[in-house]
Amino acid sequence: MSPGLFPKVLAAFPPTLLVTSTRDSAMSNALLTNIALLKAGAETQLLVLEGRGHGEFNYLVGTPEARDAYDLIWFFFDRHLGR
């Protein structure tokens, strides 16, 4: 399944938050997905964390970087889903 191949599908996406890091092996895919969503007219936000690998904020709980990531993720949810 590759929704990125179907602009009409991407245009129907809800607001989407993409989270990646500068040392994430999947960063390129996140960037390409963000571009595809923007081209399709979908609302998207790209959060790029500095100096981390894939999903490191999930297991480095309590670090300033993880707190920043979770604060920004919650801000996105609050803005789009309400409290």
N, C-alpha and C positions, 0 to 999 in steps of 0.2 A: 504494500500500500504506500503510495507516494503522493500525498495530496499536493505537493509542490508542483506536480506535473499538470495540475488542473486549476487554472486561475479562478474559475467560477467557484470551486470548492474553497479556495483560500479567501475569496471575497466574502464568504459567509462565515468565516471564523469569528469567534467572539474576541474581545480584546485579549491580546496574547502577550505574555511576558516571557522573554527568552533570557536565560541566565547562563553566562559562560565566564571563563577566566582567561587571562592572557597566556597561561600555560596549559590550557585545556586542549586535548587532542581533538575535541569536537568543536572547537571555536569556529573553524571555517564553515561547518554545517550550520551553526547558529547564525552566522553572518549572512549566509546565502538564504536561509529561511526568512530572516528579517527582511531582506531585500525583496524576496518573492511576495511576502505578505504586503509590503508597502506598495509594490507594483500592482497588486490585486485590489488595492484600496482598503485593506483591512487595517484596523488599529493595532499597532504593535509597539512594544518598548523593548529595547535591548539593554541589558545590564551586564557590563563587562567588569569583572572583579580583577584587581591587579595581583599578579604574582602567584596565583593559585592554579592548581590542576583541576581536573574534572570533579565537580561536586564536593570539593574539599571543605566548603563551609558547612556541609552536613555532618562531618565527623571532627571538625575542629571547633566544636561548640564552646562558647565562652570566650573565644578570642575576639578582639575588636573587629576583625574582618568579618567574622561570622555574624556578629551582632549587627554590623552595618548591612550585610546582605539580607538578613531576616527583617530588619527595619524597612528596607526598601521593598522587599517582597510583600510585607504586610501593608505598606502604604499603597502598593498597586492594587491589592485585593480590596482594601477599604474604599479606594476610589471607584473601583468598578463593581464591587458587590455590596458595598455599604456595610455598616456595622450592625 
